[in-house]
Amino acid sequence: MKRSVILALRVLLVLVFLVLLLGQIVIVPTFATETAAAFPEVAFLAAPYTAIADAGIACVQVGLFATWVLLSMVERGAIFTEHAFRWVNVIIGAAIALTFLTLFAGVHLLAVVQVGGPDVLLAVSAAGVAGASIVLLMFVMRGLLRSATTLENELAEVV
């Protein structure tokens, strides 16, 4: 892979990570405080939903870090090793955790707190489908990595 592509991807990964960090530290708590002030009947949910949002953002950050590590392995030409599977599994785990956090928060909001309507149901459903799609895509990518690693090892034996 070209060095310029790797550098561009690293710059983007850092930018996305920093924006997510800003979201965790400033945007989510500010939004929660403003929402609690505007809607005092659900103010008791501000802290738990802030924690869920921060945990969800942390899942994305873990996925970004794992992507950084895999990118480093690509740069060194060491992607076709068993070590790469650990990092792909980290991405899969983070995507599963994020999907469950999103679905839990949405179901809790709709069923327990009984706030929101069809728009919230649609958003939660879309998030569930998107999360499941990402998880399944990562399973396919892990399978492709497994096949490529097997072929690489067989080729190394032949040579």
C-alpha positions as CSV (number, residue, x, y, z in Angstrom):
1,M,0.0,0.0,0.0
2,K,1.3,3.5,-0.8
3,R,2.8,5.5,2.0
4,S,0.6,8.5,1.1
5,V,-2.6,6.5,1.5
6,I,-1.4,5.2,4.9
7,L,-0.5,8.7,6.0
8,A,-3.8,10.1,4.9
9,L,-5.7,7.4,6.7
10,R,-3.7,8.0,9.9
11,V,-4.5,11.7,9.7
12,L,-8.2,11.0,9.3
13,L,-8.2,8.4,12.2
14,V,-6.6,11.0,14.5
15,L,-9.1,13.7,13.4
16,V,-12.1,11.4,14.0
17,F,-10.6,10.3,17.4
18,L,-10.2,13.9,18.5
19,V,-13.7,14.9,17.4
20,L,-15.1,11.9,19.3
21,L,-13.0,12.9,22.3
22,L,-14.5,16.4,22.1
23,G,-17.9,14.8,22.0
24,Q,-17.3,12.8,25.1
25,I,-15.8,15.7,27.1
26,V,-17.9,18.7,25.9
27,I,-20.8,18.0,23.6
28,V,-22.5,15.0,25.3
29,P,-22.4,16.5,28.8
30,T,-23.5,19.9,27.6
31,F,-26.4,18.4,25.7
32,A,-27.4,16.3,28.7
33,T,-27.4,19.3,31.0
34,E,-29.4,21.5,28.6
35,T,-31.9,18.7,28.0
36,A,-32.3,18.0,31.7
37,A,-33.0,21.8,32.3
38,A,-35.5,21.9,29.4
39,F,-37.3,18.7,30.4
40,P,-37.2,18.3,34.2
41,E,-39.5,15.3,34.1
42,V,-36.7,13.2,32.5
43,A,-33.8,15.0,34.2
44,F,-33.0,11.9,36.2
45,L,-32.0,10.1,33.0
46,A,-29.3,12.7,32.1
47,A,-26.4,10.9,34.0
48,P,-27.2,7.3,32.8
49,Y,-27.8,8.4,29.2
50,T,-24.6,10.4,29.3
51,A,-22.7,7.4,30.5
52,I,-24.2,5.2,27.7
53,A,-23.4,7.8,25.1
54,D,-19.8,8.1,26.4
55,A,-19.5,4.3,26.4
56,G,-20.7,4.2,22.8
57,I,-18.2,6.8,21.8
58,A,-15.5,4.8,23.6
59,C,-16.5,1.7,21.5
60,V,-15.9,3.7,18.3
61,Q,-12.5,4.9,19.7
62,V,-11.5,1.3,20.5
63,G,-12.4,0.4,16.9
64,L,-10.3,3.3,15.6
65,F,-7.3,2.3,17.7
66,A,-7.6,-1.3,16.5
67,T,-7.7,0.0,12.9
68,W,-4.5,2.0,13.6
69,V,-2.8,-1.1,14.8
70,L,-3.9,-3.1,11.8
71,L,-2.7,-0.2,9.5
72,S,0.7,-0.4,11.2
73,M,0.7,-4.1,10.5
74,V,-0.1,-3.4,6.8
75,E,2.7,-0.9,6.7
76,R,5.2,-3.5,8.0
77,G,3.9,-6.2,5.8
78,A,2.8,-8.3,8.7
79,I,-0.9,-8.3,8.3
80,F,-1.2,-12.0,7.4
81,T,-0.4,-13.2,10.9
82,E,-2.5,-14.6,13.7
83,H,-1.8,-11.4,15.7
84,A,-4.0,-9.5,13.2
85,F,-7.0,-11.6,14.1
86,R,-6.9,-10.3,17.7
87,W,-7.3,-6.8,16.4
88,V,-10.1,-7.7,14.0
89,N,-11.9,-9.4,16.9
90,V,-11.4,-6.2,18.9
91,I,-13.2,-4.3,16.2
92,I,-16.0,-6.9,16.1
93,G,-16.4,-6.8,19.9
94,A,-16.5,-3.0,19.9
95,A,-19.2,-3.0,17.1
96,I,-21.2,-5.5,19.0
97,A,-21.0,-3.5,22.2
98,L,-22.0,-0.3,20.4
99,T,-24.9,-2.0,18.8
100,F,-26.2,-3.4,22.1
101,L,-25.7,0.0,23.9
102,T,-27.7,1.7,21.2
103,L,-30.5,-0.9,21.2
104,F,-30.6,-0.9,25.0
105,A,-30.9,2.9,25.2
106,G,-33.5,3.0,22.5
107,V,-35.6,0.2,23.9
108,H,-35.3,1.7,27.4
109,L,-36.4,5.1,26.1
110,L,-39.4,3.7,24.2
111,A,-40.6,0.9,26.4
112,V,-39.6,1.9,30.0
113,V,-39.5,5.7,30.0
114,Q,-42.2,5.8,27.2
115,V,-40.6,8.9,25.6
116,G,-40.4,9.3,21.9
117,G,-42.5,8.1,19.0
118,P,-42.1,6.7,15.6
119,D,-39.0,8.8,14.9
120,V,-37.2,7.3,17.9
121,L,-38.3,3.8,16.9
122,L,-37.1,4.4,13.3
123,A,-33.7,5.8,14.6
124,V,-33.2,2.8,17.0
125,S,-34.2,0.3,14.2
126,A,-31.8,2.0,11.8
127,A,-29.0,1.9,14.3
128,G,-29.6,-1.7,15.0
129,V,-29.6,-2.6,11.4
130,A,-26.4,-0.5,10.8
131,G,-24.7,-2.1,13.8
132,A,-25.6,-5.6,12.7
133,S,-24.4,-4.8,9.2
134,I,-21.0,-3.6,10.4
135,V,-20.6,-6.7,12.6
136,L,-21.5,-9.0,9.8
137,L,-19.2,-7.1,7.4
138,M,-16.3,-7.5,9.9
139,F,-17.0,-11.2,10.1
140,V,-16.7,-11.4,6.3
141,M,-13.5,-9.4,6.4
142,R,-12.1,-11.7,9.1
143,G,-12.9,-14.6,6.9
144,L,-11.2,-13.0,3.9
145,L,-8.1,-12.3,6.1
146,R,-8.2,-15.9,7.3
147,S,-8.2,-17.1,3.6
148,A,-5.4,-14.7,2.7
149,T,-3.3,-15.7,5.7
150,T,-3.8,-19.4,4.8
151,L,-2.7,-18.8,1.2
152,E,0.3,-16.7,2.3
153,N,1.4,-19.5,4.6
154,E,1.0,-22.2,1.9
155,L,2.9,-20.0,-0.5
156,A,5.7,-19.6,2.0
157,E,5.9,-23.3,2.4
158,V,6.1,-23.8,-1.3
159,V,8.9,-21.3,-1.8
